Amino acid sequence: MNLDQLPYILAIASAGNLSAASRKLGVTQQALSKYLSELESEIGLELFFRNKRCYLPTPAGHLYLQTAQQILDLRRHTAKSLANLNIRTPERFRLGISPNRGVIAMAQIYPAFDRRYPGVSLDLSEGYANQLTEWLQQGQLDAVMSTYTGTSPAGCQVLPIHSEELVLAVPAFHPLVKHNSVRLEELPFAELSDFSDTIFIQPRPSSNLHGLVQTLFDRENFHPQTAAALPNMHLQLAMVRGGTRVAILPSYYVRPDPDIAYFRLHNSPLLTLMFMTRIGYQYPEAVRYLIWLVLSMKYKEYPMGIQWSEPLKEINREFGRVDEGGLA
């Protein structure tokens, strides 16, 4: 088996015939036909049913194709892992986090990080998304763990981790509350128009959440009565708990609470948690492990869809087995 020629058989199966596969690979049809003939002779089985228009894999062909793909995936992963060994783990890593979920997340995952990399000093700075981005762009941070709404800031590269809906938090005694579940899939949907006489707490204007909430209001053509903007999610929840306000929050903050009920919202935009660095930054092993800790924590505890990019899959394969099935 010539590993360098494994893409040939995959191209034949994908294209369905030799002529299209030869154009895709940039080799002659004659060379491709010879390769396939020699391979089938070596194996002693036909790998394709042939007719004038199409090559269809035989049962043996399906098995060979599946194995070929696995071999190529393993080869790429091994090359990537070997390349990552050359990326020196820093003695100090400067990470910007939000004062809400960022602090909560780091409190949970730092012990595991410190046990594995006791020689790495994790230097944390708190701030909101705009401030953290500015510090990163100025070189005061190595990375930022924060939320974004789909646009990468200038000079920065983004690794999305997961996305979540926005939910409406209301006092539990509200007349529309007829449920006590906090599972996202079990929450009823609310119409914003039913809360037109209610005062909404607004997020901090400079935050990503504020822009998403305004997008939601615009989509629903809803013009709420609003109170002063509050930057802290836990303070917003405290005011809802007090019975005088309602708030729109990321589903991350949904927790059992006898004084608060939650509703899903039609046309809810998604808030995405991401890991952001300057363009060209290569993640050292310790940083990749930190990302994996965040990835695995969110998957286990919160109703969020993981954004399975190839870099995130590579990190998952390197450190653990967070299930990739059934998530975004």
C-alpha positions in Angstrom: 0.0 0.0 0.0 1.5 3.3 -1.1 0.2 5.9 1.4 1.0 8.8 -0.9 -1.5 7.3 -3.5 -4.4 6.8 -1.0 -6.0 10.1 -2.2 -6.3 8.5 -5.7 -8.9 5.9 -4.7 -10.8 8.5 -2.6 -10.9 10.8 -5.6 -12.2 8.1 -7.8 -15.0 7.3 -5.3 -15.8 10.9 -4.9 -15.8 11.8 -8.6 -17.5 8.6 -9.7 -15.3 8.1 -12.8 -11.6 8.2 -13.8 -11.8 11.2 -16.1 -13.2 13.5 -13.4 -10.8 12.1 -10.8 -7.8 12.6 -13.0 -8.7 16.3 -13.6 -9.1 16.7 -9.8 -5.8 15.1 -9.0 -3.8 16.5 -11.9 -2.7 13.1 -13.1 -3.5 11.4 -16.4 -6.4 9.1 -16.7 -4.1 6.4 -18.0 -1.9 6.6 -14.8 -5.0 6.5 -12.6 -6.4 3.4 -14.4 -3.0 1.7 -14.0 -3.0 2.6 -10.3 -6.4 1.1 -9.7 -5.7 -2.0 -11.7 -2.5 -2.7 -9.8 -4.2 -2.0 -6.4 -7.0 -4.5 -7.2 -4.4 -7.1 -8.3 -2.5 -6.6 -5.1 -5.6 -7.0 -2.9 -7.2 -9.7 -5.0 -10.6 -8.1 -5.0 -12.4 -5.6 -7.2 -13.0 -2.3 -5.4 -15.5 -0.8 -7.9 -18.4 -1.9 -10.0 -17.7 -0.4 -13.4 -20.1 0.8 -16.1 -19.7 3.4 -18.8 -20.7 6.4 -16.7 -19.9 5.6 -13.1 -17.6 3.7 -10.7 -19.5 2.5 -7.6 -17.6 0.9 -4.7 -18.0 -2.8 -4.1 -18.4 -4.0 -0.5 -14.6 -4.5 -0.4 -14.3 -1.0 -1.9 -16.4 0.5 0.9 -14.1 -1.1 3.5 -10.9 0.0 1.7 -12.2 3.6 1.3 -13.1 3.8 5.0 -9.7 2.5 6.0 -7.9 4.8 3.6 -9.7 7.9 5.0 -8.9 6.8 8.6 -5.2 6.4 7.6 -5.0 9.8 6.0 -6.8 11.4 9.0 -4.3 9.8 11.4 -1.4 10.9 9.2 -2.6 14.5 9.3 -3.2 14.4 13.0 0.2 12.9 13.7 1.9 15.6 11.6 0.0 18.3 13.4 0.9 16.8 16.8 4.6 16.6 15.9 4.5 20.2 14.7 2.9 21.2 17.9 5.8 19.7 19.9 8.0 22.5 18.5 5.8 25.2 20.0 7.4 26.0 23.3 5.0 26.2 26.3 5.3 29.6 27.9 6.3 30.1 31.5 3.7 32.9 31.7 0.4 33.0 29.8 -1.6 36.3 29.9 -5.3 35.6 29.5 -8.2 38.1 29.4 -11.5 36.9 30.8 -14.9 38.4 31.5 -15.8 39.3 35.1 -19.0 37.1 34.9 -18.7 33.7 33.3 -14.9 34.0 32.7 -14.3 34.1 36.5 -16.7 31.2 37.1 -15.1 29.1 34.4 -11.5 29.7 35.5 -12.4 28.9 39.2 -13.6 25.5 38.0 -10.9 24.5 35.5 -7.8 26.1 37.1 -7.0 23.3 39.5 -6.9 20.7 36.7 -4.7 23.1 34.6 -2.3 23.7 37.4 -2.0 20.0 38.2 -0.9 19.3 34.6 1.2 22.5 34.0 2.5 23.6 37.4 5.3 25.5 35.8 3.0 27.8 33.7 1.9 31.0 35.4 -1.6 31.9 34.3 -1.8 35.7 34.5 -5.5 36.6 34.4 -7.0 40.0 33.6 -10.7 40.8 33.9 -12.6 43.1 31.6 -15.5 43.3 29.2 -15.3 42.2 25.5 -14.3 45.6 24.0 -11.6 46.3 26.6 -10.1 42.8 26.4 -9.9 43.1 22.6 -8.1 46.4 22.9 -5.6 44.9 25.3 -5.0 41.9 23.0 -4.5 44.2 20.0 -2.0 46.3 22.0 0.0 43.2 23.0 -0.9 43.3 26.7 -2.6 39.9 26.5 -1.7 36.6 24.8 -5.3 35.6 24.4 -8.9 36.4 25.3 -11.7 34.1 26.4 -14.9 36.0 25.8 -18.0 36.2 23.7 -18.4 37.5 20.2 -21.2 37.9 17.6 -19.5 36.6 14.5 -17.1 39.3 13.4 -13.3 38.9 14.2 -11.7 42.2 15.4 -8.9 43.6 13.3 -5.6 41.7 13.6 -7.2 38.9 15.6 -8.1 35.3 14.9 -11.0 33.6 16.6 -11.6 30.0 17.7 -15.4 29.6 18.4 -16.1 27.1 21.2 -19.8 27.0 21.6 -23.0 29.1 21.0 -26.1 29.6 23.1 -29.5 31.2 22.9 -30.8 34.2 24.8 -33.5 33.6 27.4 -36.0 35.8 29.2 -35.7 35.8 33.0 -38.9 36.9 34.9 -40.1 36.8 38.5 -41.5 33.4 39.3 -44.8 34.9 40.4 -45.5 36.5 37.0 -49.0 35.4 35.7 -47.5 33.9 32.5 -45.4 31.5 34.5 -47.0 28.0 34.5 -43.8 25.9 34.5 -40.9 25.1 36.9 -38.4 23.6 34.5 -35.0 25.0 33.8 -34.1 22.6 31.0 -33.7 24.7 27.8 -35.6 22.2 25.6 -38.5 22.2 28.1 -38.9 26.0 28.5 -42.0 27.5 26.8 -41.6 30.4 24.3 -42.6 33.9 25.4 -43.9 36.7 23.2 -42.1 39.9 24.0 -45.3 41.9 23.4 -46.7 40.2 26.5 -44.2 42.2 28.5 -44.7 45.6 27.0 -45.7 47.0 30.4 -42.7 45.5 32.2 -39.4 47.2 32.8 -36.4 45.5 31.2 -32.9 45.6 32.6 -30.5 46.4 29.7 -26.9 45.0 29.4 -23.9 47.3 29.4 -24.0 49.3 26.1 -20.4 48.4 25.3 -21.0 44.6 25.7 -21.6 42.1 22.9 -24.8 41.1 24.7 -26.3 44.6 24.4 -26.0 44.4 20.6 -27.6 41.0 20.5 -30.5 42.1 22.7 -31.1 45.2 20.5 -31.0 42.8 17.4 -33.7 40.7 19.1 -35.9 43.8 19.9 -35.5 45.0 16.3 -36.5 41.6 14.9 -39.6 41.6 17.0 -40.3 45.3 16.4 -40.4 45.6 20.2 -39.8 48.8 22.1 -39.3 48.0 25.8 -39.5 50.1 28.8 -35.9 50.0 30.1 -34.0 50.7 33.3 -30.4 51.6 33.7 -27.9 49.3 32.1 -26.1 46.8 34.4 -22.9 45.1 33.5 -23.1 42.3 36.0 -25.3 39.3 35.1 -25.7 38.3 38.8 -26.9 41.8 39.7 -29.4 41.6 36.9 -30.7 38.3 38.3 -30.9 39.7 41.8 -33.1 42.5 40.5 -35.4 40.0 38.7 -35.5 37.9 41.9 -36.6 41.1 43.7 -39.8 41.1 41.5 -39.5 44.5 39.8 -37.7 43.8 36.5 -37.1 41.2 33.7 -33.9 40.6 31.9 -32.6 38.9 28.7 -29.6 36.7 29.5 -27.5 34.0 27.9 -28.8 30.6 28.6 -25.5 29.9 30.5 -27.1 31.6 33.5 -30.2 29.5 33.7 -30.2 27.8 37.1 -32.9 26.4 39.4 -34.2 29.3 41.4 -37.5 29.4 43.3 -37.8 33.1 42.6 -37.0 33.2 38.9 -38.6 31.5 35.8 -37.2 31.5 32.3 -38.7 31.6 28.8 -37.2 30.9 25.4 -37.5 33.6 22.8 -38.5 33.4 19.2 -35.8 34.5 16.7 -33.2 34.6 19.4 -29.7 35.5 18.1 -26.8 33.3 19.3 -24.0 34.4 21.6 -20.7 32.6 20.9 -18.0 31.9 23.4 -14.6 32.0 21.8 -10.8 31.9 22.3 -9.2 34.8 20.5 -5.5 35.5 19.8 -3.6 37.8 17.5 -3.3 36.5 13.9 -0.4 34.0 13.5 -0.4 32.9 17.2 0.4 29.2 17.5 -1.3 27.5 20.5 1.3 25.8 22.8 0.3 22.5 24.4 -0.7 24.1 27.7 -3.0 26.6 26.0 -4.6 23.8 23.9 -5.3 22.0 27.1 -6.8 25.1 28.7 -9.2 25.3 25.6 -10.1 21.6 26.0 -10.9 22.2 29.7 -13.3 25.0 28.7 -14.8 22.8 25.9 -15.4 19.8 28.1 -16.8 21.8 31.0 -19.4 23.6 28.8 -20.4 20.3 27.2 -21.1 18.6 30.5 -23.0 21.3 32.3 -24.7 23.7 30.0 -27.2 23.6 27.1 -24.9 24.8 24.4 -23.9 23.7 20.9 -20.2 23.2 20.4 -18.9 24.7 17.2 -16.8 21.8 15.8 -14.2 23.4 13.6 -11.2 21.3 12.6 -8.8 23.0 15.1 -11.3 22.3 17.9 -11.6 18.6 16.8 -7.8 18.3 16.8 -7.7 19.7 20.4 -10.5 17.3 21.4 -8.6 14.3 19.9 -5.4 15.3 21.6 -6.7 15.6 25.2 -10.1 13.8 25.5 -13.2 12.4 24.1 -16.0 15.1 24.2 -18.7 13.6 22.0 -18.8 15.3 18.6 -22.2 13.8 17.8 -25.5 15.7 17.8 -24.0 19.1 18.5 -23.6 22.2 16.2 
